[in-house]
Amino acid sequence: MKISQIAIQDISGIVGKLSHLAEISPQLILVFGCVEHFSHPDFFRILKSAFPAAEMVGCTTAGEISSAVVSNSTSIITAIHFESASFQVATAELKEMDASFQAGKVLAHQLQSSDLKAVMLFGQGVNINGSALIEGMVNVLGTSLPVTGGLAGDDGAFSKTFILSPQGVSTSDVVAIGLKGEKLLFSHGSFGGWRAFGPTRKVTKCVGNVLYELDGNPALDVYKRYLGDYAKDLPGSGLLFPFEMLGDSRESLGQIRTILGINEGDGSLILAGAINPDGYLRLMHAHTNDLVDGAEMAAHATVDGLPSPSGQSLGLLVSCVGRKLVMGGRVDEEVEAVQDILGKNTVLCGFYSNGEICPGYKLEACSLHNQTMTITYLAELS
């Protein structure tokens, strides 16, 4: 596998930099960047003109990850040339949140084959039920096939996100990459680092990913009481205080849910994924050191026991925008920790997201996560 990467800050200077990527004859281009770039009318045209034979996949972010740094208002463009592995890109339109399950099925049917080894999935990050999207894919592909990826970001605005696919740039698409190959090495890891606090609250009314009541009271009212002064900055401040999901026996399900929006009219909270209607929720918070430790655990889970690849390897990092807000100026530390463990021959790319997609820590089936560092590792064996 050969990998080349550039960072761009200005669309006007992109053409000259793209020629550097062409040296490896890329088959797949991953692009994670700011809303300003993706919404530029010439962005896709320039990329397609530079790489007419390559497939392009990516999304907008709440911060861009590269081997060099965590950046903002840039686009990180990573070109990949596989020596023996192959891939297929599938795209589906998602016009409304309630169609998330069906969109997942549409993607899965396009990718389904006997030699499919893994899938990387990217979805719009606002008008979506991420867990339903995954369930749609799993419904077709089964629980044993690994699916990783994330939901697009827009720098924490929760207003409009963009997806890049071979069809162009869209605010309503979901896109997936199906990976194949006997020599393809695919691994993943995911961990959070958040700590629970306060009492557990019974879910007494929810529909899908919309939470209406906790302990018989409007969920928004309960949440605001805990947030105190932070409540005035909702929904953005909700990134600092996600929910831990607990089962009907109050056992941890290993999943966290972030708030994507609020409804003052009916007192509900809109979460990034579905909620267990018979379960409990508990608030969580974190400190920077806890989150860096979590990123290290995710990295170790990704590569421990793997054979050494030939050539370069790719580390796709999808970390939650809430983690970035907590860490502030120290956000580079979690990326540096992952780089140290994955090694200098691993090129990092990725983004801060509105949701992470991966089989969870000690969980087999793929699911939607929030507030985690999720790592996808790609390499080829000799």
BALOBA-1460 file (C-alpha; in Angstrom, 3 decimals):
// residues 382
<rec num="1" residu="m" x="0.000" y="0.000" z="0.000"/>
<rec num="2" residu="k" x="1.216" y="3.481" z="-0.900"/>
<rec num="3" residu="i" x="-0.195" y="6.591" z="0.783"/>
<rec num="4" residu="s" x="0.349" y="10.281" z="0.141"/>
<rec num="5" residu="q" x="-1.260" y="13.188" z="1.983"/>
<rec num="6" residu="i" x="-1.587" y="16.957" z="1.724"/>
<rec num="7" residu="a" x="-3.366" y="19.691" z="3.675"/>
<rec num="8" residu="i" x="-4.992" y="22.647" z="1.953"/>
<rec num="9" residu="q" x="-6.169" y="25.918" z="3.443"/>
<rec num="10" residu="d" x="-7.253" y="27.765" z="0.318"/>
<rec num="11" residu="i" x="-9.196" y="26.322" z="-2.626"/>
<rec num="12" residu="s" x="-7.380" y="28.642" z="-5.013"/>
<rec num="13" residu="g" x="-4.063" y="26.896" z="-4.363"/>
<rec num="14" residu="i" x="-5.285" y="23.311" z="-4.477"/>
<rec num="15" residu="v" x="-4.373" y="22.366" z="-8.063"/>
<rec num="16" residu="g" x="-0.620" y="22.606" z="-7.602"/>
<rec num="17" residu="k" x="-0.671" y="20.537" z="-4.428"/>
<rec num="18" residu="l" x="-2.820" y="17.782" z="-5.940"/>
<rec num="19" residu="s" x="-0.120" y="16.935" z="-8.476"/>
<rec num="20" residu="h" x="2.005" y="15.614" z="-5.613"/>
<rec num="21" residu="l" x="-0.653" y="13.002" z="-4.796"/>
<rec num="22" residu="a" x="-0.826" y="11.825" z="-8.407"/>
<rec num="23" residu="e" x="2.692" y="10.387" z="-8.151"/>
<rec num="24" residu="i" x="1.371" y="7.203" z="-6.484"/>
<rec num="25" residu="s" x="-1.472" y="6.698" z="-9.032"/>
<rec num="26" residu="p" x="-4.166" y="6.705" z="-6.337"/>
<rec num="27" residu="q" x="-7.289" y="4.567" z="-6.624"/>
<rec num="28" residu="l" x="-9.022" y="6.015" z="-3.542"/>
<rec num="29" residu="i" x="-9.022" y="9.619" z="-2.307"/>
<rec num="30" residu="l" x="-10.213" y="10.341" z="1.254"/>
<rec num="31" residu="v" x="-11.131" y="13.970" z="1.932"/>
<rec num="32" residu="f" x="-12.019" y="15.336" z="5.377"/>
<rec num="33" residu="g" x="-12.432" y="19.083" z="5.517"/>
<rec num="34" residu="c" x="-14.275" y="22.208" z="6.538"/>
<rec num="35" residu="v" x="-17.772" y="23.222" z="5.439"/>
<rec num="36" residu="e" x="-16.351" y="26.230" z="3.556"/>
<rec num="37" residu="h" x="-14.361" y="23.973" z="1.227"/>
<rec num="38" residu="f" x="-17.076" y="21.369" z="0.658"/>
<rec num="39" residu="s" x="-19.663" y="24.042" z="-0.134"/>
<rec num="40" residu="h" x="-17.379" y="25.734" z="-2.694"/>
<rec num="41" residu="p" x="-18.879" y="25.205" z="-6.179"/>
<rec num="42" residu="d" x="-15.534" y="24.198" z="-7.700"/>
<rec num="43" residu="f" x="-14.321" y="21.818" z="-4.982"/>
<rec num="44" residu="f" x="-15.548" y="18.537" z="-6.456"/>
<rec num="45" residu="r" x="-14.777" y="19.596" z="-10.025"/>
<rec num="46" residu="i" x="-11.143" y="20.315" z="-9.154"/>
<rec num="47" residu="l" x="-10.717" y="16.991" z="-7.374"/>
<rec num="48" residu="k" x="-12.362" y="15.017" z="-10.162"/>
<rec num="49" residu="s" x="-10.263" y="16.734" z="-12.818"/>
<rec num="50" residu="a" x="-7.073" y="15.885" z="-10.943"/>
<rec num="51" residu="f" x="-8.027" y="12.234" z="-10.341"/>
<rec num="52" residu="p" x="-10.500" y="11.126" z="-13.032"/>
<rec num="53" residu="a" x="-9.802" y="7.414" z="-12.419"/>
<rec num="54" residu="a" x="-9.971" y="7.512" z="-8.606"/>
<rec num="55" residu="e" x="-12.976" y="7.185" z="-6.323"/>
<rec num="56" residu="m" x="-13.463" y="10.036" z="-3.834"/>
<rec num="57" residu="v" x="-15.056" y="9.702" z="-0.401"/>
<rec num="58" residu="g" x="-15.156" y="12.070" z="2.554"/>
<rec num="59" residu="c" x="-17.140" y="14.472" z="4.700"/>
<rec num="60" residu="t" x="-17.096" y="17.733" z="6.590"/>
<rec num="61" residu="t" x="-15.706" y="17.846" z="10.094"/>
<rec num="62" residu="a" x="-15.487" y="19.545" z="13.460"/>
<rec num="63" residu="g" x="-11.704" y="19.429" z="13.058"/>
<rec num="64" residu="e" x="-9.385" y="17.639" z="10.659"/>
<rec num="65" residu="i" x="-6.889" y="14.963" z="11.712"/>
<rec num="66" residu="s" x="-3.607" y="14.269" z="9.928"/>
<rec num="67" residu="s" x="-0.244" y="12.807" z="10.828"/>
<rec num="68" residu="a" x="0.997" y="16.343" z="11.456"/>
<rec num="69" residu="v" x="-1.658" y="18.037" z="13.558"/>
<rec num="70" residu="v" x="-5.317" y="18.578" z="14.395"/>
<rec num="71" residu="s" x="-6.410" y="21.509" z="12.252"/>
<rec num="72" residu="n" x="-9.472" y="23.641" z="11.555"/>
<rec num="73" residu="s" x="-10.706" y="25.344" z="8.384"/>
<rec num="74" residu="t" x="-8.587" y="23.034" z="6.230"/>
<rec num="75" residu="s" x="-9.047" y="19.912" z="4.133"/>
<rec num="76" residu="i" x="-6.836" y="16.859" z="4.604"/>
<rec num="77" residu="i" x="-6.623" y="14.915" z="1.340"/>
<rec num="78" residu="t" x="-5.197" y="11.392" z="1.554"/>
<rec num="79" residu="a" x="-4.441" y="9.384" z="-1.577"/>
<rec num="80" residu="i" x="-4.240" y="5.579" z="-1.401"/>
<rec num="81" residu="h" x="-2.882" y="3.048" z="-3.865"/>
<rec num="82" residu="f" x="-3.591" y="-0.614" z="-3.054"/>
<rec num="83" residu="e" x="-1.155" y="-3.234" z="-4.303"/>
<rec num="84" residu="s" x="-3.599" y="-6.153" z="-4.236"/>
<rec num="85" residu="a" x="-6.734" y="-5.190" z="-2.289"/>
<rec num="86" residu="s" x="-9.821" y="-3.907" z="-4.065"/>
<rec num="87" residu="f" x="-12.817" y="-1.836" z="-3.048"/>
<rec num="88" residu="q" x="-16.254" y="-0.664" z="-4.139"/>
<rec num="89" residu="v" x="-18.020" y="2.584" z="-3.236"/>
<rec num="90" residu="a" x="-21.783" y="2.721" z="-2.612"/>
<rec num="91" residu="t" x="-23.948" y="5.809" z="-2.165"/>
<rec num="92" residu="a" x="-27.527" y="6.263" z="-0.951"/>
<rec num="93" residu="e" x="-29.686" y="9.315" z="-0.419"/>
<rec num="94" residu="l" x="-31.100" y="10.044" z="3.032"/>
<rec num="95" residu="k" x="-33.772" y="12.721" z="2.774"/>
<rec num="96" residu="e" x="-35.195" y="12.373" z="6.286"/>
<rec num="97" residu="m" x="-34.166" y="10.882" z="9.602"/>
<rec num="98" residu="d" x="-36.880" y="8.198" z="9.562"/>
<rec num="99" residu="a" x="-35.362" y="6.743" z="6.378"/>
<rec num="100" residu="s" x="-31.997" y="5.963" z="8.027"/>
<rec num="101" residu="f" x="-32.616" y="2.207" z="8.326"/>
<rec num="102" residu="q" x="-33.630" y="1.913" z="4.688"/>
<rec num="103" residu="a" x="-30.598" y="3.938" z="3.554"/>
<rec num="104" residu="g" x="-28.363" y="1.480" z="5.382"/>
<rec num="105" residu="k" x="-30.023" y="-1.423" z="3.597"/>
<rec num="106" residu="v" x="-29.582" y="0.271" z="0.215"/>
<rec num="107" residu="l" x="-25.848" y="0.690" z="0.833"/>
<rec num="108" residu="a" x="-25.460" y="-2.878" z="2.050"/>
<rec num="109" residu="h" x="-27.239" y="-4.389" z="-0.956"/>
<rec num="110" residu="q" x="-24.857" y="-2.512" z="-3.278"/>
<rec num="111" residu="l" x="-21.798" y="-3.872" z="-1.451"/>
<rec num="112" residu="q" x="-22.974" y="-7.376" z="-0.605"/>
<rec num="113" residu="s" x="-20.672" y="-10.084" z="-1.978"/>
<rec num="114" residu="s" x="-19.092" y="-13.343" z="-0.819"/>
<rec num="115" residu="d" x="-15.599" y="-11.828" z="-0.626"/>
<rec num="116" residu="l" x="-16.516" y="-8.607" z="1.199"/>
<rec num="117" residu="k" x="-14.104" y="-8.247" z="4.125"/>
<rec num="118" residu="a" x="-15.026" y="-4.936" z="5.801"/>
<rec num="119" residu="v" x="-16.911" y="-1.671" z="5.284"/>
<rec num="120" residu="m" x="-16.095" y="1.965" z="6.035"/>
<rec num="121" residu="l" x="-19.246" y="4.072" z="6.386"/>
<rec num="122" residu="f" x="-19.727" y="7.854" z="6.418"/>
<rec num="123" residu="g" x="-23.035" y="9.633" z="6.905"/>
<rec num="124" residu="q" x="-24.392" y="13.122" z="7.112"/>
<rec num="125" residu="g" x="-24.230" y="14.288" z="10.704"/>
<rec num="126" residu="v" x="-27.450" y="16.150" z="11.481"/>
<rec num="127" residu="n" x="-30.675" y="14.792" z="9.993"/>
<rec num="128" residu="i" x="-29.838" y="11.155" z="10.673"/>
<rec num="129" residu="n" x="-30.415" y="8.303" z="13.108"/>
<rec num="130" residu="g" x="-26.938" y="6.825" z="13.081"/>
<rec num="131" residu="s" x="-27.820" y="3.645" z="14.920"/>
<rec num="132" residu="a" x="-30.715" y="2.948" z="12.533"/>
<rec num="133" residu="l" x="-28.376" y="3.464" z="9.555"/>
<rec num="134" residu="i" x="-26.024" y="0.836" z="10.978"/>
<rec num="135" residu="e" x="-28.895" y="-1.531" z="11.773"/>
<rec num="136" residu="g" x="-29.977" y="-1.323" z="8.146"/>
<rec num="137" residu="m" x="-26.525" y="-2.401" z="6.995"/>
<rec num="138" residu="v" x="-26.260" y="-5.160" z="9.595"/>
<rec num="139" residu="n" x="-29.712" y="-6.408" z="8.566"/>
<rec num="140" residu="v" x="-28.234" y="-7.259" z="5.162"/>
<rec num="141" residu="l" x="-24.562" y="-7.971" z="5.880"/>
<rec num="142" residu="g" x="-24.863" y="-9.676" z="9.269"/>
<rec num="143" residu="t" x="-23.235" y="-8.919" z="12.611"/>
<rec num="144" residu="s" x="-19.858" y="-10.535" z="11.967"/>
<rec num="145" residu="l" x="-18.718" y="-8.192" z="9.167"/>
<rec num="146" residu="p" x="-16.829" y="-5.195" z="10.662"/>
<rec num="147" residu="v" x="-18.225" y="-1.751" z="9.836"/>
<rec num="148" residu="t" x="-16.356" y="1.389" z="10.911"/>
<rec num="149" residu="g" x="-16.515" y="5.109" z="10.141"/>
<rec num="150" residu="g" x="-18.409" y="8.127" z="11.389"/>
<rec num="151" residu="l" x="-20.965" y="10.886" z="10.969"/>
<rec num="152" residu="a" x="-19.948" y="14.199" z="9.418"/>
<rec num="153" residu="g" x="-19.428" y="17.307" z="11.517"/>
<rec num="154" residu="d" x="-19.849" y="21.034" z="11.022"/>
<rec num="155" residu="d" x="-17.637" y="22.425" z="13.788"/>
<rec num="156" residu="g" x="-20.287" y="21.816" z="16.445"/>
<rec num="157" residu="a" x="-23.000" y="23.911" z="14.787"/>
<rec num="158" residu="f" x="-25.321" y="20.912" z="14.178"/>
<rec num="159" residu="s" x="-26.788" y="22.780" z="11.233"/>
<rec num="160" residu="k" x="-25.588" y="21.392" z="7.881"/>
<rec num="161" residu="t" x="-22.983" y="18.764" z="7.010"/>
<rec num="162" residu="f" x="-21.662" y="17.543" z="3.658"/>
<rec num="163" residu="i" x="-20.720" y="14.153" z="2.237"/>
<rec num="164" residu="l" x="-18.340" y="13.566" z="-0.674"/>
<rec num="165" residu="s" x="-18.978" y="10.559" z="-2.912"/>
<rec num="166" residu="p" x="-18.322" y="9.657" z="-6.562"/>
<rec num="167" residu="q" x="-21.624" y="11.454" z="-7.306"/>
<rec num="168" residu="g" x="-20.301" y="14.732" z="-5.914"/>
<rec num="169" residu="v" x="-20.939" y="16.776" z="-2.767"/>
<rec num="170" residu="s" x="-24.288" y="16.401" z="-0.995"/>
<rec num="171" residu="t" x="-25.984" y="17.357" z="2.267"/>
<rec num="172" residu="s" x="-28.260" y="14.302" z="2.202"/>
<rec num="173" residu="d" x="-26.119" y="11.330" z="1.181"/>
<rec num="174" residu="v" x="-24.522" y="8.440" z="3.025"/>
<rec num="175" residu="v" x="-21.542" y="6.661" z="1.475"/>
<rec num="176" residu="a" x="-19.725" y="3.400" z="2.165"/>
<rec num="177" residu="i" x="-16.535" y="1.702" z="0.980"/>
<rec num="178" residu="g" x="-16.583" y="-2.082" z="0.723"/>
<rec num="179" residu="l" x="-13.084" y="-3.573" z="1.071"/>
<rec num="180" residu="k" x="-11.883" y="-6.891" z="-0.333"/>
<rec num="181" residu="g" x="-8.635" y="-8.822" z="-0.629"/>
<rec num="182" residu="e" x="-6.907" y="-11.838" z="0.900"/>
<rec num="183" residu="k" x="-3.854" y="-9.763" z="1.814"/>
<rec num="184" residu="l" x="-5.867" y="-6.847" z="3.224"/>
<rec num="185" residu="l" x="-5.255" y="-6.247" z="6.917"/>
<rec num="186" residu="f" x="-8.255" y="-4.556" z="8.549"/>
<rec num="187" residu="s" x="-8.482" y="-3.859" z="12.260"/>
<rec num="188" residu="h" x="-10.264" y="-1.445" z="14.578"/>
<rec num="189" residu="g" x="-10.486" y="-0.159" z="18.124"/>
<rec num="190" residu="s" x="-12.744" y="2.214" z="20.041"/>
<rec num="191" residu="f" x="-12.693" y="3.618" z="23.560"/>
<rec num="192" residu="g" x="-13.943" y="6.676" z="25.400"/>
<rec num="193" residu="g" x="-12.493" y="7.673" z="28.759"/>
<rec num="194" residu="w" x="-15.587" y="9.414" z="30.128"/>
<rec num="195" residu="r" x="-16.769" y="8.996" z="33.716"/>
<rec num="196" residu="a" x="-20.342" y="8.733" z="34.940"/>
<rec num="197" residu="f" x="-21.704" y="11.051" z="37.635"/>
<rec num="198" residu="g" x="-25.032" y="11.709" z="39.304"/>
<rec num="199" residu="p" x="-27.996" y="9.358" z="39.690"/>
<rec num="200" residu="t" x="-29.306" y="6.995" z="37.030"/>
<rec num="201" residu="r" x="-32.556" y="8.077" z="35.396"/>
<rec num="202" residu="k" x="-35.220" y="5.761" z="33.977"/>
<rec num="203" residu="v" x="-36.194" y="6.256" z="30.351"/>
<rec num="204" residu="t" x="-39.973" y="6.610" z="30.570"/>
<rec num="205" residu="k" x="-40.696" y="7.852" z="27.044"/>
<rec num="206" residu="c" x="-38.646" y="7.759" z="23.874"/>
<rec num="207" residu="v" x="-39.148" y="7.124" z="20.173"/>
<rec num="208" residu="g" x="-36.064" y="6.032" z="18.263"/>
<rec num="209" residu="n" x="-33.390" y="8.602" z="19.015"/>
<rec num="210" residu="v" x="-35.753" y="11.211" z="20.515"/>
<rec num="211" residu="l" x="-35.866" y="11.216" z="24.328"/>
<rec num="212" residu="y" x="-39.064" y="12.704" z="25.747"/>
<rec num="213" residu="e" x="-39.078" y="11.756" z="29.431"/>
<rec num="214" residu="l" x="-36.745" y="10.715" z="32.230"/>
<rec num="215" residu="d" x="-38.372" y="9.494" z="35.469"/>
<rec num="216" residu="g" x="-41.694" y="10.774" z="34.113"/>
<rec num="217" residu="n" x="-40.433" y="14.341" z="33.651"/>
<rec num="218" residu="p" x="-39.600" y="16.202" z="30.425"/>
<rec num="219" residu="a" x="-36.079" y="15.124" z="29.487"/>
<rec num="220" residu="l" x="-34.985" y="18.640" z="28.575"/>
<rec num="221" residu="d" x="-36.035" y="19.976" z="31.998"/>
<rec num="222" residu="v" x="-34.109" y="17.244" z="33.802"/>
<rec num="223" residu="y" x="-31.059" y="17.818" z="31.641"/>
<rec num="224" residu="k" x="-31.098" y="21.595" z="32.119"/>
<rec num="225" residu="r" x="-31.195" y="21.216" z="35.905"/>
<rec num="226" residu="y" x="-27.955" y="19.247" z="35.809"/>
<rec num="227" residu="l" x="-26.243" y="21.574" z="33.381"/>
<rec num="228" residu="g" x="-26.923" y="24.741" z="35.364"/>
<rec num="229" residu="d" x="-25.171" y="27.686" z="33.693"/>
<rec num="230" residu="y" x="-24.216" y="25.456" z="30.726"/>
<rec num="231" residu="a" x="-27.907" y="25.085" z="29.822"/>
<rec num="232" residu="k" x="-28.038" y="28.471" z="28.107"/>
<rec num="233" residu="d" x="-25.573" y="27.203" z="25.485"/>
<rec num="234" residu="l" x="-27.567" y="24.121" z="24.440"/>
<rec num="235" residu="p" x="-27.394" y="22.133" z="22.245"/>
<rec num="236" residu="g" x="-23.660" y="22.812" z="21.850"/>
<rec num="237" residu="s" x="-22.891" y="22.530" z="25.580"/>
<rec num="238" residu="g" x="-24.489" y="19.080" z="25.571"/>
<rec num="239" residu="l" x="-21.269" y="17.811" z="23.985"/>
<rec num="240" residu="l" x="-19.608" y="18.239" z="27.371"/>
<rec num="241" residu="f" x="-22.210" y="16.122" z="29.173"/>
<rec num="242" residu="p" x="-23.262" y="13.052" z="27.187"/>
<rec num="243" residu="f" x="-25.399" y="10.159" z="28.442"/>
<rec num="244" residu="e" x="-24.164" y="6.686" z="29.279"/>
<rec num="245" residu="m" x="-26.675" y="4.056" z="28.206"/>
<rec num="246" residu="l" x="-27.628" y="1.433" z="30.804"/>
<rec num="247" residu="g" x="-29.736" y="-1.690" z="30.359"/>
<rec num="248" residu="d" x="-32.988" y="-2.510" z="32.127"/>
<rec num="249" residu="s" x="-30.932" y="-3.963" z="35.004"/>
<rec num="250" residu="r" x="-28.833" y="-0.775" z="35.150"/>
<rec num="251" residu="e" x="-25.800" y="-2.534" z="33.633"/>
<rec num="252" residu="s" x="-23.582" y="-0.540" z="31.284"/>
<rec num="253" residu="l" x="-24.169" y="-1.190" z="27.567"/>
<rec num="254" residu="g" x="-20.769" y="0.226" z="26.618"/>
<rec num="255" residu="q" x="-22.379" y="3.035" z="24.609"/>
<rec num="256" residu="i" x="-22.620" y="6.811" z="24.974"/>
<rec num="257" residu="r" x="-25.159" y="9.135" z="23.403"/>
<rec num="258" residu="t" x="-24.512" y="12.776" z="22.507"/>
<rec num="259" residu="i" x="-27.220" y="15.409" z="22.105"/>
<rec num="260" residu="l" x="-27.670" y="16.688" z="18.541"/>
<rec num="261" residu="g" x="-30.599" y="18.990" z="19.245"/>
<rec num="262" residu="i" x="-33.330" y="20.076" z="21.634"/>
<rec num="263" residu="n" x="-37.048" y="20.792" z="21.259"/>
<rec num="264" residu="e" x="-38.299" y="23.451" z="23.659"/>
<rec num="265" residu="g" x="-41.873" y="22.840" z="22.508"/>
<rec num="266" residu="d" x="-42.215" y="19.265" z="23.772"/>
<rec num="267" residu="g" x="-39.234" y="19.199" z="26.142"/>
<rec num="268" residu="s" x="-37.370" y="16.498" z="24.221"/>
<rec num="269" residu="l" x="-33.716" y="15.797" z="23.480"/>
<rec num="270" residu="i" x="-32.602" y="14.573" z="20.041"/>
<rec num="271" residu="l" x="-29.713" y="12.135" z="20.428"/>
<rec num="272" residu="a" x="-27.269" y="10.897" z="17.804"/>
<rec num="273" residu="g" x="-28.611" y="7.344" z="17.972"/>
<rec num="274" residu="a" x="-31.422" y="5.205" z="19.307"/>
<rec num="275" residu="i" x="-32.051" y="4.810" z="23.041"/>
<rec num="276" residu="n" x="-33.031" y="1.665" z="24.908"/>
<rec num="277" residu="p" x="-36.719" y="2.332" z="25.754"/>
<rec num="278" residu="d" x="-36.560" y="0.022" z="28.770"/>
<rec num="279" residu="g" x="-33.209" y="1.241" z="30.033"/>
<rec num="280" residu="y" x="-31.620" y="3.948" z="32.099"/>
<rec num="281" residu="l" x="-29.356" y="6.910" z="31.368"/>
<rec num="282" residu="r" x="-26.639" y="8.567" z="33.405"/>
<rec num="283" residu="l" x="-24.679" y="11.749" z="32.741"/>
<rec num="284" residu="m" x="-20.962" y="11.649" z="32.014"/>
<rec num="285" residu="h" x="-18.014" y="14.046" z="32.008"/>
<rec num="286" residu="a" x="-14.281" y="13.795" z="31.356"/>
<rec num="287" residu="h" x="-10.886" y="15.397" z="31.775"/>
<rec num="288" residu="t" x="-8.160" y="15.603" z="29.142"/>
<rec num="289" residu="n" x="-5.931" y="12.951" z="30.699"/>
<rec num="290" residu="d" x="-8.852" y="10.502" z="30.800"/>
<rec num="291" residu="l" x="-9.535" y="11.039" z="27.098"/>
<rec num="292" residu="v" x="-5.887" y="10.645" z="26.087"/>
<rec num="293" residu="d" x="-5.775" y="7.404" z="28.082"/>
<rec num="294" residu="g" x="-8.907" y="6.289" z="26.220"/>
<rec num="295" residu="a" x="-7.289" y="7.029" z="22.856"/>
<rec num="296" residu="e" x="-4.265" y="4.942" z="23.858"/>
<rec num="297" residu="m" x="-6.529" y="2.024" z="24.791"/>
<rec num="298" residu="a" x="-8.268" y="2.273" z="21.416"/>
<rec num="299" residu="a" x="-4.900" y="2.231" z="19.633"/>
<rec num="300" residu="h" x="-3.632" y="-0.784" z="21.558"/>
<rec num="301" residu="a" x="-6.874" y="-2.641" z="20.841"/>
<rec num="302" residu="t" x="-6.388" y="-1.867" z="17.148"/>
<rec num="303" residu="v" x="-2.856" y="-3.164" z="16.562"/>
<rec num="304" residu="d" x="-1.952" y="-5.522" z="19.405"/>
<rec num="305" residu="g" x="-1.125" y="-8.920" z="17.945"/>
<rec num="306" residu="l" x="-1.234" y="-7.819" z="14.302"/>
<rec num="307" residu="p" x="1.480" y="-8.975" z="11.872"/>
<rec num="308" residu="s" x="3.799" y="-6.395" z="10.346"/>
<rec num="309" residu="p" x="2.501" y="-5.103" z="6.995"/>
<rec num="310" residu="s" x="4.490" y="-4.428" z="3.856"/>
<rec num="311" residu="g" x="4.759" y="-0.759" z="2.965"/>
<rec num="312" residu="q" x="2.724" y="1.956" z="4.594"/>
<rec num="313" residu="s" x="-0.449" y="1.581" z="6.637"/>
<rec num="314" residu="l" x="-3.422" y="3.883" z="7.173"/>
<rec num="315" residu="g" x="-4.924" y="4.903" z="10.491"/>
<rec num="316" residu="l" x="-8.391" y="6.435" z="10.073"/>
<rec num="317" residu="l" x="-9.228" y="8.288" z="13.286"/>
<rec num="318" residu="v" x="-12.790" y="9.380" z="14.034"/>
<rec num="319" residu="s" x="-13.041" y="11.196" z="17.358"/>
<rec num="320" residu="c" x="-16.040" y="13.014" z="18.801"/>
<rec num="321" residu="v" x="-16.360" y="16.788" z="18.672"/>
<rec num="322" residu="g" x="-17.180" y="16.656" z="22.402"/>
<rec num="323" residu="r" x="-13.714" y="15.307" z="23.130"/>
<rec num="324" residu="k" x="-12.198" y="18.189" z="21.182"/>
<rec num="325" residu="l" x="-14.166" y="20.722" z="23.231"/>
<rec num="326" residu="v" x="-13.064" y="19.175" z="26.514"/>
<rec num="327" residu="m" x="-9.375" y="19.001" z="25.539"/>
<rec num="328" residu="g" x="-9.203" y="22.428" z="23.932"/>
<rec num="329" residu="g" x="-5.592" y="23.370" z="23.221"/>
<rec num="330" residu="r" x="-4.415" y="19.895" z="24.256"/>
<rec num="331" residu="v" x="-6.453" y="18.085" z="21.602"/>
<rec num="332" residu="d" x="-3.296" y="17.123" z="19.658"/>
<rec num="333" residu="e" x="-2.295" y="14.892" z="22.557"/>
<rec num="334" residu="e" x="-4.792" y="12.145" z="21.788"/>
<rec num="335" residu="v" x="-3.704" y="12.012" z="18.131"/>
<rec num="336" residu="e" x="-0.026" y="11.978" z="19.110"/>
<rec num="337" residu="a" x="-0.735" y="9.111" z="21.523"/>
<rec num="338" residu="v" x="-2.332" y="7.079" z="18.735"/>
<rec num="339" residu="q" x="0.536" y="7.836" z="16.329"/>
<rec num="340" residu="d" x="3.091" y="6.616" z="18.880"/>
<rec num="341" residu="i" x="1.316" y="3.272" z="19.190"/>
<rec num="342" residu="l" x="0.464" y="2.726" z="15.507"/>
<rec num="343" residu="g" x="4.014" y="3.621" z="14.474"/>
<rec num="344" residu="k" x="5.743" y="6.053" z="12.135"/>
<rec num="345" residu="n" x="4.871" y="4.037" z="9.007"/>
<rec num="346" residu="t" x="1.167" y="4.633" z="9.645"/>
<rec num="347" residu="v" x="-0.305" y="7.703" z="7.948"/>
<rec num="348" residu="l" x="-3.112" y="9.214" z="10.016"/>
<rec num="349" residu="c" x="-6.194" y="10.870" z="8.600"/>
<rec num="350" residu="g" x="-9.673" y="11.457" z="9.946"/>
<rec num="351" residu="f" x="-11.925" y="13.947" z="11.631"/>
<rec num="352" residu="y" x="-13.824" y="15.106" z="14.703"/>
<rec num="353" residu="s" x="-17.362" y="13.891" z="14.222"/>
<rec num="354" residu="n" x="-20.997" y="13.937" z="15.294"/>
<rec num="355" residu="g" x="-20.839" y="10.174" z="15.874"/>
<rec num="356" residu="e" x="-18.437" y="7.245" z="15.568"/>
<rec num="357" residu="i" x="-19.154" y="3.882" z="13.945"/>
<rec num="358" residu="c" x="-17.363" y="0.762" z="15.143"/>
<rec num="359" residu="p" x="-17.779" y="-2.480" z="17.035"/>
<rec num="360" residu="g" x="-17.309" y="-1.177" z="20.571"/>
<rec num="361" residu="y" x="-14.818" y="-2.073" z="23.243"/>
<rec num="362" residu="k" x="-15.424" y="-5.772" z="24.027"/>
<rec num="363" residu="l" x="-18.512" y="-5.658" z="21.778"/>
<rec num="364" residu="e" x="-18.736" y="-7.776" z="18.643"/>
<rec num="365" residu="a" x="-21.527" y="-6.128" z="16.655"/>
<rec num="366" residu="c" x="-21.064" y="-2.754" z="15.007"/>
<rec num="367" residu="s" x="-22.891" y="0.124" z="16.690"/>
<rec num="368" residu="l" x="-23.013" y="3.910" z="16.885"/>
<rec num="369" residu="h" x="-20.838" y="5.527" z="19.526"/>
<rec num="370" residu="n" x="-20.452" y="9.048" z="20.797"/>
<rec num="371" residu="q" x="-17.544" y="10.618" z="22.643"/>
<rec num="372" residu="t" x="-15.074" y="7.874" z="21.647"/>
<rec num="373" residu="m" x="-11.804" y="7.722" z="19.788"/>
<rec num="374" residu="t" x="-12.458" y="5.181" z="17.023"/>
<rec num="375" residu="i" x="-9.599" y="3.844" z="14.913"/>
<rec num="376" residu="t" x="-9.678" y="1.927" z="11.647"/>
<rec num="377" residu="y" x="-6.381" y="0.384" z="10.564"/>
<rec num="378" residu="l" x="-5.708" y="-0.594" z="6.939"/>
<rec num="379" residu="a" x="-2.610" y="-2.309" z="5.580"/>
<rec num="380" residu="e" x="-1.555" y="-5.003" z="3.129"/>
<rec num="381" residu="l" x="0.471" y="-8.104" z="3.869"/>
<rec num="382" residu="s" x="3.328" y="-9.160" z="1.605"/>
